[in-house]
Amino acid sequence: MSTTSRITATALAAAVGMTALAACGGPDGGSSADAKTVTLVSHDSFAASKSVLAAFEKETGYKIKRLPGGDAGKAVNQAILTKGNPQGDVFFGIDNTLLSRGLKEDIFSPYKAKGLDGVPAYLQLDKDKHRVTPLDYGDICVNYDRAYFAQHKIAPPKTFDDLIKPRYKGLLVTENSATSSPGLAFQLGTIAKYGEAGWQGYWKKLRANGVEVVDGWEQAYNERFSGSAAAKGKGDKPLVVSYASSPPAEVLGKKQEPRQAPTGVATGTCFRGIEFGGLLKGAKNEKGGKALLDFLLSRKFQEDMPLRMFVNPALKDAKVPPLFTKYGARIDKPATLAPETITKNREQWIKQWSSLVLK
C-alpha cells in the first residue's frame, strides 16, 4: 500500500513534499545523531504540505530529514539490508504486500502510536504487537487515458479479462513485481481473481498481448503513461497500473474543475493496499521517531494526505477533500488476499512471475 502502495502521488505532490521537508530540515537536513532531527526513510512518493510539516516542528521541536529510497519495494529492501544500523528513525511506506517480510526481518521496534484507537480494526494487521502503524489505504487499479480511447473510438477496459483482448495489445505498462509494491499488488490482484491454478496462464496471455514492465510507479505513471500531465505528452501507453485515487491528481491545480478527470479507472482490476509506518529498530532518535509516528497519525497530517499522496487516510474521523471524492473512483469490492496467504506464497509467486514475464 503505496496508493501501495503507497497508496497513491504525482510528481507535483512529491515535489511539494520534498521542498517542504528540505525547508524543515535546515541547510544540511541534520542527522539522526542530532537530538533535534528525526530522519524519515520512505519511498519517493511521500509528500506533505509545508504548513503541516512546520506544525510538527513547532509542536515537537524536531526537524525532519527525509531519505527517499525509490519505489516501496526498493526502500523496504534497503531497510532490511541496513537493519540494526538503520539509515533513519522512522520508515514510511511498507504495505500489506511486503509487510510480512519486514516483520520477519525484525526491522521495527514495537510502539503503539497515539490515535491508533481511531483506526478501523481491519487496517491494523499487526494490532497485537504494534510493530507498524497503519497510516493510509488505497486501491491499486489500471488507470486509462480518456482522450486516447475517445480518439480511437475504443471502449476502455473494465476488468482483468479485458486487458488480454486484442484491442488492448501493447497499451498497458505495469511495474515490476520484484521491485515495486504497486506492481506486486497488481500481480496479487490477478492471483485473487484467477487463483493458484490460473494466474500464470493469465500472465502468459498478458505478456503475449504486449504488456510493458518498468521498475517502479514513478517511471510507469510519470514517464510512460500518456494520461499523466507529468509525462508532458511523451508517454505512449494509455493504460497504467496506478491507484483508484490517481485521477484527482490530474485535476489538482487546474483553474477550472472539469466535469470529469482526464483519466479513469478500470474498476474491475483493483487490489486493496494498506500502507504502514514503523519505528526502525536501532533508531538513533527513538524519542523523535515516536513523536513523528504520533504526528503521522494525527488529524492534521491525515487530512493533508489525500491531496498530497492521493491515498485514503487511516484515521476514521479524518475529513477527505471534496476534490478527492469527486474525481477518485470508489471501489466497493476490491480484490484481496489474506495476509497469511501473501506471507506464505509471496516469494515463490514473485519468482514465478519473473520467469514468466521477464524472460
C-alpha positions, 0 to 999 in steps of 0.5 A: 500500500503505496496508493501501495502502495503507497497508496497513491502521488504525482510528481507535483505532490512529491515535489511539494513534499520534498521542498517542504521537508528540505525547508524543515530540515535546515541547510544540511537536513541534520542527522539522526545523531542530532537530538533535534532531527528525526530522519524519515526513510520512505519511498519517493512518493511521500509528500506533505504540505509545508504548513503541516510539516512546520506544525510538527516542528513547532509542536515537537521541536524536531526537524525532519530529514527525509531519505527517499529510497525509490519505489516501496519495494526498493526502500523496504529492501534497503531497510532490511539490508541496513537493519540494526544500523538503520539509515533513519528513525522512522520508515514510511511506506511498507504495505500489506504486500511486503509487510510480512517480510519486514516483520520477519526481518525484525526491522521495527521496534514495537510502539503503539502510536497515539490515535491508533484507537481511531483506526478501523480494526481491519487496517491494523494487521499487526494490532497485537504487537504494534510493530507498524502503524497503519497510516493510509489505504488505497486501491491499486487499479489500471488507470486509462487515458480518456482522450486516447480511447475517445480518439480511437473510438475504443471502449476502455477496459473494465476488468482483468479479462479485458486487458488480454483482448486484442484491442488492448495489445501493447497499451498497458505498462505495469511495474515490476513485481520484484521491485515495486509494491504497486506492481506486486499488488497488481500481480496479487490482484490477478492471483485473487481473481484467477487463483493458484491454478490460473494466474500464470496462464493469465500472465502468459496471455498478458505478456503475449498481448504486449504488456510493458514492465518498468521498475517502479510507479514513478517511471510507469505513471510519470514517464510512460503513461500518456494520461499523466500531465507529468509525462508532458505528452511523451508517454505512449501507453494509455493504460497504467497500473496506478491507484483508484485515487490517481485521477484527482491528481490530474485535476489538482491545480487546474483553474477550472474543475472539469466535469470529469478527470482526464483519466479513469479507472478500470474498476474491475482490476483493483487490489486493496493496499494498506500502507504502514509506518514503523519505528526502525529498530536501532533508531538513533532518535527513538524519542523523535521517531515516536513523536513523528509516528504520533504526528503521522497519525494525527488529524492534521497530517491525515487530512493533508494526505489525500491531496498530497499522496492521493491515498485514503487516510487511516484515521476514521474521523479524518475529513477527505477533500471534496476534490478527492471524492469527486474525481477518485473512483470508489471501489466497493469490492476490491480484490484481496488476499489474506495476509497469511496467504501473501506471507506464505506464497509471496516469494515463490509467486514473485519468482514465478512471475519473473520467469514468466514475464521477464524472460 
